[in-house]
Amino acid sequence: MYDLPLVTITMGDPAGIGPEIILKSLLRDDIYQVCRPLILGDAGVLRMISKGIRSFSFHVVSNPLEVTGKPGLIDVISVSNLREDSFLPGRPTVRGGKAMVDYIVKAVELNRSGQVSAMVTCPINKELMNRSGYRFDGHTDLLAHLTHTRDCVMMLAGNRLRVSLVTIHCSLGKVPERLNKELIVKTITITCRALENDFAIRRPRVGVAALNPHAGESGLFGLEDEEIIRPAVEEAKMGGLLADGPFPADTIFYHAVNGRFDAVVAMYHDQGLIPMKLLHFSDAVNITLGLPLIRTSVDHGTAYDIAGKGVADPSSLVAAIKMAAKIARARLKVQG
């Protein structure tokens, strides 16, 4: 048991579905076969939410050394202590927003100190994070700040498709002005490195999506593909990486799913996430590449509309926990 990686799971916004999907995930014996889960959250909130699911036994600990890793006994560090009269599923509060960030900060602390193997995050509310005093666009920016990491890449992964994003949360109109050769080369490089170290793929093949229809049609539909993306791909190739493109976005994902590429580098959020969610709506995993720690996450939001109703699907969290454990084992092999 103690050879299994110790994986921290942050509870996310207490008013969202995070507490529910955690409890449902830990009903599964197969989770305990790949890792020892440790919840960073609020024991009181978990106990309250558990009443609508089934009877759970909670083991409140103060540090990872006390984790049992036994199925049926939920190990939790109670980072917050929210009063029942200030907590209601589906009704987010600034106090809950501060707590959800505290869970992340604690997870980074435990991971950076080597006390745990990986972190998995449940959904947060970006507006509440900002109102709580943390001026970041989301998990990725916050984690980059906490770990002093300059270059991070967001990857969405399923068993049929993996996609990394060059730009993430910005308006579609701002995408062209944010694209540059250096950023694209970094995204390709970090993606290839992760495929080798975290997915144990030797000499990974990465396809790079074009920005414009028909990859710009030789400049007829835009110059970015020829003037920015293609030079970036050529530079990555000169560095020894198996990158190719740019390919029109309406064909590249088909080829990736059919085995031509191990991952696709997409230029913007929806370009990459539409095909991902078409194939992996319930089981896609969000992975932050480039951090000095392992971080995976669910690929959905807080879902306040169903919070506390007992109907939330834990599939994405189950996949994220298993992916974190898999990456932890892969990295140990690389280091060993």
N, C-alpha and C positions, 0 to 999 in steps of 0.2 A: 504493500500500500504506500509506504513512504518513498518509494522510487517514483511514484507518479508525480507529475508537475503540479505545483500548488498555484491555482489560478484564482485571482481576485475578480469578483463581479461587482461593479458599482451599481447601485440601485436606481440611478437616474432620478427624475423628478418623482418625489413620493406621491404626487397626485395623479401621475400617469399610470401606464400599465406595467412599468418596470417591476414593482413588487410582485404582481401577479404572475408575470411570465417567469420570474426567477423561481418562485415556489413550484410552478408547474414543471419547469425544467428539472428541478431537483427531485421530482418524483421518479425520474427515469434512472434505472440502475446503470444504463450504458454511459451516463455522464461520469459516474464514480469508477467506471472501468478505465477511463482515460485520464482522469485528473482528480485532485482534491480541491473542491470549490470552497472559496471563502467569500462570504458576502460582506461588502462594505456598505452599510446603510443605516437603517433605523429598526431596531428589534421590535419596538412597539408598533410601528406601521406594519411590519411583516406579520406580527401576531394578529393584528386586526384584519388584514387582508386574508390571512389563512383561514379565518372562520367561514369564508364563503367558498372554500375549496375542499379542505379536509383537515384532519388533526395532524399537526406537525410538532416535532420535538426540536426546540432551539437550544443551541449551545453557544452562549455569548462568551466570546473570548477577548483578550486584550492584545494578543499578538499571534502571529502565524505559527509559533511553536506549539500552541495549544490546540491547533486544528486536528480533528480526529479523522476526517475524510471518510466517515462511515455513512453508508446509505441510510436514510431515515433520520439522521441527526444533522440539522442544518447549522453549520458553523458561521457565526456572524460577528463582526466587530461593529458595535453600535456607535457609529461616528456621530450621529445626531440623536436627539431625544425630543422629538416633536410631541407636543401635548395633543391628546385626542381631540380636544375642543378646537384646535387650530389646524386640524388635518381632515380633509374630505376628498375622496377620490373624484377626479374630474374638476376640482376647484383649486387650481394652482395658486400659490401664494409666494411672496418674495422670500419669506422665511424658508419655505420649501426649496426655493431656487438657490438660496445660499447653501442649504444642506446638500443639494445635488452636486454642487461644485466642491464642497468639502469631501465628498466621497471620492471624487476624481483626484483631488490633491493627495489624499491618503493613499490611494492606489499607486500614484507615481512615486511617492515616498517609499513605499514597501518594495516596489519594483527596482527603483534606483539603488536601494541598499542591498539588493540581492536576497531579500527574505522570501520573495515569491518569484514565480517563473513568468507570469504573464498577467495582463489585465483585460477584462471584457467589460464593455460599457453598455448600460441600458439607456434608453432615450432621454434626452434633456430638452428643456425649453430655452432656446437661444435668447429670446427677449428677456426671460426671467434672469438668465445668467448676467446679462448686461445691467438689468435693474438691480442686481445684487452687488454690483461693483466690479464685475469682470468684463472688460470691454473686448470681447472676442467674438468672431463670427460663428464659432462652434467648437466642438470637441478638438478638431485637428489643430486649430490655432492656439487653443488653450494648452494642449499637450506640447506643442512646439515651444511655447513660452516657458512652461514648467521644466522642460528638459533642455532648454537652451539649444534647440535644434533649428538650424536655418532652413534646411530643405526637406520637406515632407511631401509625400504623394498619397493621395486617396485611391485605394483600389477596392473595387467590388468584386467578390469572387463567389462562384458556384462551381458545381462539378462539371458544368458544360462550358462555362465562359468566365474569363477574368478580364476586367477592364480597369485601366488606370486613367486618371483625369489630369490634364494639363492645367485647366482652370476649373474652379469649383463653383463657389457661390457668388455670382455676379450676373448682372443683366446680360441678355444675349447681345445687346448693342455694344457692350464693353469688351466682349471676347476678343475681337480682332486687335484692339489696341493693347490688350494684355499679352498677346502671343509674341514670343521672340525666340530666336534660335536657342539661346542659352537655356531658357526654361524648358523647351521641348527636349533638348539633349539630356538635361538633368532628369526629367520624368522617365525617359527611355532607360537611362542608366540605372536609376534607383529601382525601376521595375524589373530589369534584368537581374540585378543583384538579389532582389527578393525572391525571384523565381528560382534562382540557384540555391540560396541559403535557406529559404523558408519552405519551398515546395520541392526541393531536391531534384530540380530539372537541370540536367547538364546541357549547356549550350542552348538556352531558351531562345525561341523565335518570337519576335514581337512585331506585330503589324501596326502601322501608324495610320490613323484615319485622317482624311483630308478635311479641311474646314468647309469648303464650298461644294456645291453640286458638281458631279463629274470631275472632282479634284481640280476645279477651276476651269476646265476645258481650255488649257493653254492660255490662261489669262482672260478668257472671254467672260467668265463668271467671278472674277476676283483674282488678285495677284498673290495672296497669302500662301497658297499651296506651293507655288514655284519659288517665291522669294524668301519664305521663312521655313516652312515645314520640310520641303525637300532638302535644303542645305543642312537642316538639323539631322535628318535621317542619314545623310551622307557622312556627317561628322561622327555620328554614333557608329556607323560601319567602320570608319577609319580607326576608331578606338577598339575594334575587335568584336563589336556586338552584332548579333544577327537580327538587325532591324531592317524593315522594308516598308516602302510607301513613299508618298501618301496615296492611300487607296480611297475611292469614294465610300462614304459612310453607308450607302445603301447596299454595298456588297461585302465589305470587310468583315462584318460580324458573322455573316453566313460562312465565310471561309474559316474563321476562327473556330466556330462551333464544329466544323467538320475536320478539324485537326491541323490546319495549315499553320496556325499561330498558337503559341502558349498563352498569349495575352494580347489585348488591343490597347493602344494608347489613344484615347479620345481627346478632342480639343476642348470640349465643354461638357457641362453637367448632363444635360438631357440627351446629348448625342450618345453618351455612354450608358446612361441609366435606363433609357427606354428599352433597348434590347436586353439589358440585364434583368429588368423587372418583368419583361415578357416571359423570360425563361425561368427566373428564380425569384418570383414575387414573395414567396414565403420563406425561402431558405438562403437568400443571398447574405453574404458576410461583408461588412465594411472593415477593411484593414488599413491602418495607417503605416505606410512604408517610410523608412528613413529614420525612425525614432531609435533611441538607444534602449528601447524596451519593446516588448511584444504587446500590441494593442489591437483587439478586434472588437467589433460592435454589431449590434443588430442593424438591419437596413430598413428601419421604419421609425416613426415618431412616437410621441407620448400617447396618442389616441385617447384624449380626455373623454371623448364621447362614449367610450365603452369601459373606461376605468371603473373598477369596482363591481362590474357586472358578471365577472367570472367567465367571459367569453373570449378573452384575448388568446391568440395563437402564439405559443412559445417557440415555434419552429425555427425562426431566425436566431433566437438566443441559443437554442440547442446547437445549431450549426456554428455559431460564433464561439461557443465554449469549446467544442470539439476542434475547431480550426486553431484556436489559441494553444490547445494542448498539443496538436500536431506540429505546429511551428516550433513550440518549445522543445519537443523531442528532436526535430530536424536540426535545430541550432546546436543542440548538445552533440549530435553526430559530427557536425561541421567543426565544432570546437575541439572534439575529441580526436 
